[in-house]
Amino acid sequence: MLYVEAFLESCNAGLDKNLLLGQPHETGEKMPKLKTNKSAAKRFKITKSGKLKKRSARRGHILGKMTRKAKRNLRKSSYVSSCDAKKIRRLLPYG
């Protein structure tokens, strides 16, 4: 601590000493930021109307058995159900 204080006095950069020491400002502490779940952010998009859009499942492999029509229908994206949307919105706090 003494070394840091001595460094600040010698450099006299005008920075807040409490900020460099990792202590809260005199004005008070800020609320912590919420972390976005990155795996959910890659899988779901929030539309302008607020719905959650998702990609169809069963598209990864073993598609040779599936009919053309079924594979064609899997290209379309769909929306998440309302009961699941509440859980996913908690993972995406900033949209």
trRosetta pair geometry for C-beta under 8 A, 3 or more apart (Angstrom, degrees):
i j d omega theta_ij theta_ji phi_ij phi_ji
1 4 5.9 -55 -151 34 32 109
1 5 6.4 28 154 -15 66 107
1 21 7.4 43 -130 -130 86 122
2 5 5.7 -55 -146 40 34 110
2 6 6.1 34 155 -20 67 107
3 6 5.8 -56 -148 37 29 111
3 7 6.3 32 152 -21 63 106
4 7 5.6 -53 -149 35 31 114
4 8 6.4 32 153 -19 65 104
4 20 6.7 179 -178 124 121 116
4 21 6.4 125 125 -90 152 89
5 8 5.7 -52 -148 35 32 111
5 9 6.4 30 154 -17 65 105
5 17 7.1 36 -113 -151 75 128
6 9 5.8 -55 -148 37 32 109
6 10 6.2 27 156 -17 66 108
7 10 5.9 -59 -145 38 29 107
7 11 6.1 12 163 -7 67 112
8 11 6.2 -63 -138 45 26 98
8 12 7.5 92 159 -71 54 36
8 13 7.4 -88 -146 25 67 92
8 15 7.3 -110 -136 65 104 97
8 17 5.6 73 -177 -108 169 94
8 20 6.8 170 -84 57 123 155
9 12 6.6 15 -175 -64 32 79
15 19 6.4 -107 166 64 96 123
15 20 6.1 78 123 -41 127 117
16 19 4.0 79 81 -1 106 112
16 20 7.1 170 90 -8 60 82
16 25 7.1 -12 169 -111 159 88
17 20 6.1 -61 -156 39 35 105
17 21 6.2 21 154 -10 69 114
18 21 5.8 -64 -142 46 32 105
18 23 4.3 -84 -163 75 87 104
18 24 7.0 -35 160 81 126 27
18 25 6.3 139 97 -102 135 42
18 26 7.4 141 18 -37 164 74
19 22 8.0 43 174 -64 27 23
19 23 7.7 -83 -60 56 21 66
19 25 7.1 19 -71 -78 87 84
24 28 6.9 -34 162 171 127 21
24 29 4.5 -61 -128 -81 141 83
25 28 6.9 -16 78 41 90 30
25 29 7.7 157 38 -83 75 40
34 93 4.1 13 104 36 142 170
34 94 7.3 167 75 -34 108 92
35 93 7.9 91 68 16 24 126
36 40 7.7 -132 173 67 78 102
36 41 5.4 49 155 -56 119 132
36 91 7.3 69 -164 155 55 63
36 92 6.0 34 -142 -126 94 52
36 93 6.4 -127 -86 32 71 83
36 94 6.1 -69 -73 31 117 102
37 40 4.2 51 93 17 111 113
37 41 6.6 169 88 -19 56 86
37 91 3.8 -46 25 -169 132 101
37 92 7.0 -79 41 -61 87 59
38 41 5.3 -52 -142 35 36 116
38 42 6.5 36 159 -20 66 102
39 42 6.0 -54 -153 33 31 109
39 43 6.6 16 154 -9 63 115
40 43 5.9 -69 -146 44 33 104
40 44 5.8 -21 176 24 74 113
40 88 6.0 173 -158 -153 127 84
40 91 4.0 73 23 125 168 137
40 92 5.8 -130 118 -51 122 95
41 44 7.3 -73 -120 55 19 76
41 91 7.9 -140 -42 134 70 99
41 92 6.2 136 -85 -105 76 101
43 54 6.5 11 155 -133 86 90
43 55 7.1 -105 -159 20 71 102
44 52 5.1 -12 -169 -170 122 104
44 53 6.7 143 -160 68 64 50
44 54 5.6 -29 -104 -86 79 83
44 80 6.8 -3 -125 -36 125 137
44 88 5.8 66 -7 179 174 137
44 92 6.9 -112 84 -40 120 148
45 52 7.4 144 72 -157 37 56
45 53 4.8 -23 64 58 90 106
46 50 6.6 -16 -174 -143 101 35
46 51 7.4 159 -154 79 58 33
46 52 6.0 -34 -99 -99 64 62
46 53 7.6 177 -93 12 14 85
46 92 6.9 177 -40 128 121 149
46 95 5.0 -86 42 -157 152 83
47 50 6.7 -43 72 26 77 18
47 51 4.8 4 34 56 120 83
47 52 7.7 -146 1 -77 85 14
47 53 5.6 91 -47 -31 100 113
51 79 5.1 -34 168 -139 126 127
51 80 7.6 167 176 40 79 78
51 85 7.7 -76 -152 -118 56 144
52 79 6.4 114 75 -161 58 74
52 80 4.0 -17 86 26 116 122
52 85 5.0 177 10 -122 129 97
52 88 5.7 80 -132 92 165 143
52 89 7.4 -123 -61 -63 130 81
53 77 5.5 40 179 145 101 132
53 78 7.6 164 -152 92 63 24
53 79 6.0 -48 -101 -100 53 65
53 80 7.6 -119 -68 -11 8 86
54 77 6.4 172 84 -167 34 93
54 78 6.1 -26 64 71 85 70
54 79 7.0 114 17 -136 85 17
54 80 5.4 88 -18 -60 124 88
55 59 7.3 -82 151 23 108 145
55 77 5.6 -55 -101 -114 44 92
56 59 5.9 97 92 -39 91 122
56 73 7.9 143 -118 125 167 66
56 74 4.5 -161 104 -160 149 69
56 75 7.4 -4 20 10 135 7
56 76 6.6 71 -41 73 128 59
56 77 6.7 -137 -29 -111 78 39
56 78 6.4 80 -80 1 78 105
58 74 6.6 -107 85 -120 88 137
59 63 7.4 25 -154 -84 45 125
59 74 5.2 166 -85 155 102 131
62 65 6.2 -4 165 14 86 110
62 66 7.9 99 126 -19 68 100
63 66 5.2 -52 -161 30 60 119
63 71 6.0 76 -171 -102 114 123
66 70 4.7 -116 -178 84 102 127
66 71 5.2 119 114 -54 123 92
67 70 4.7 95 57 5 82 102
67 71 7.1 -153 93 -2 43 86
68 71 5.9 -60 -150 40 32 107
68 72 6.0 34 153 -23 67 109
69 72 5.6 -54 -146 36 29 114
69 73 6.4 28 155 -18 63 106
70 73 5.8 -55 -150 36 30 110
70 74 6.6 34 150 -24 62 104
71 74 5.6 -53 -152 30 35 115
71 75 7.5 52 148 -35 60 89
72 75 6.0 -36 -168 4 39 115
73 76 6.3 -41 -173 16 49 111
80 84 5.1 -114 175 91 104 112
80 85 4.8 137 104 -76 114 83
80 88 6.1 -25 159 15 170 153
81 84 4.9 78 62 18 85 103
81 85 6.7 -143 95 -21 39 91
82 85 5.3 -47 -142 24 33 120
82 86 7.3 42 160 -26 60 92
83 86 6.5 -44 -166 17 33 110
83 87 7.9 24 144 -7 57 103
84 87 5.7 -57 -162 37 48 111
84 88 6.2 39 147 -17 77 109
85 88 5.7 -59 -143 42 35 108
85 89 6.0 41 157 -27 69 105
86 89 6.0 -51 -146 30 27 112
86 90 7.1 32 152 -23 57 101
87 90 6.0 -54 -164 25 34 114
87 91 7.3 26 144 -14 63 104
88 91 5.6 -55 -160 34 44 111
88 92 6.5 10 151 6 74 109
89 92 6.0 -71 -140 56 36 90
90 93 7.5 8 -167 -71 33 78
92 95 6.1 78 150 -97 107 15
